[in-house]
Amino acid sequence: MSMSLTYLRSHLYKIVDEVIDSGVPVEIERHGQKIRIMSVQPKDKLNRLKQHKNVVTGDSDELVHFDWSNNWDEKKNL
């Protein structure tokens, strides 16, 4: 993300908060030169994962041996 210094000045606190929350650096361009605002402490990517509902959790071996015969309707599913 690259922006002008003028835009940064008018949205400074919001942009800094976004860098802190996301860990994604921001580039500012001034007179053809670019500088980068970034967090000194890297953000842990695993902490940014979002929980997804309707996701299967548990032992993957149970899925391999699951009996689908009661749920399968050939006319409906093909």
C-alpha positions as CSV (number, residue, x, y, z in Angstrom):
1,M,0.0,0.0,0.0
2,S,1.5,3.3,-1.1
3,M,0.2,6.7,-0.2
4,S,1.2,10.4,-0.2
5,L,2.5,12.2,2.8
6,T,-0.6,14.4,2.7
7,Y,-2.9,11.4,3.0
8,L,-0.7,10.0,5.8
9,R,-0.9,13.3,7.7
10,S,-4.7,13.4,7.6
11,H,-5.1,9.7,8.6
12,L,-2.0,9.1,10.7
13,Y,-3.6,7.4,13.7
14,K,-5.8,5.2,11.7
15,I,-3.0,4.1,9.4
16,V,-0.6,3.4,12.4
17,D,-3.3,1.4,14.1
18,E,-3.8,-0.7,10.9
19,V,-0.1,-1.4,10.7
20,I,-0.1,-2.5,14.3
21,D,-3.2,-4.7,13.9
22,S,-2.3,-6.3,10.6
23,G,1.5,-6.3,10.6
24,V,1.5,-5.1,7.0
25,P,3.9,-2.2,6.3
26,V,2.7,1.0,4.6
27,E,4.8,2.9,2.0
28,I,4.7,6.7,1.8
29,E,6.0,8.5,-1.3
30,R,7.5,12.0,-1.2
31,H,9.4,13.6,-4.1
32,G,9.9,10.2,-5.8
33,Q,11.4,8.6,-2.7
34,K,9.6,5.9,-0.7
35,I,9.8,5.2,3.0
36,R,8.1,2.5,4.9
37,I,6.2,2.5,8.2
38,M,6.3,-1.0,9.8
39,S,6.1,-2.6,13.2
40,V,9.4,-3.4,14.8
41,Q,7.9,-6.4,16.5
42,P,6.7,-8.8,13.8
43,K,3.1,-9.9,14.0
44,D,2.5,-13.6,14.7
45,K,0.6,-14.9,11.6
46,L,-1.1,-17.7,13.6
47,N,-2.7,-15.1,15.9
48,R,-4.3,-13.4,12.8
49,L,-6.2,-16.6,11.8
50,K,-10.0,-16.1,12.0
51,Q,-12.2,-18.8,13.3
52,H,-14.4,-20.4,10.6
53,K,-17.7,-22.0,11.5
54,N,-18.8,-25.2,9.8
55,V,-15.2,-26.4,9.6
56,V,-14.5,-30.0,10.5
57,T,-12.2,-30.3,13.4
58,G,-10.7,-33.5,14.9
59,D,-8.9,-36.6,13.7
60,S,-8.5,-36.7,9.9
61,D,-8.4,-40.5,10.0
62,E,-12.1,-40.5,11.1
63,L,-13.0,-38.7,7.8
64,V,-11.3,-41.4,5.7
65,H,-13.3,-44.2,7.3
66,F,-16.7,-42.3,7.5
67,D,-19.7,-44.2,6.2
68,W,-21.6,-41.9,3.7
69,S,-24.1,-44.6,2.5
70,N,-26.9,-43.2,4.6
71,N,-26.4,-39.7,3.3
72,W,-25.9,-40.5,-0.4
73,D,-28.8,-40.2,-2.8
74,E,-27.5,-41.0,-6.3
75,K,-30.4,-39.3,-8.2
76,K,-30.1,-36.2,-6.0
77,N,-26.3,-36.0,-5.9
78,L,-25.5,-36.7,-9.5
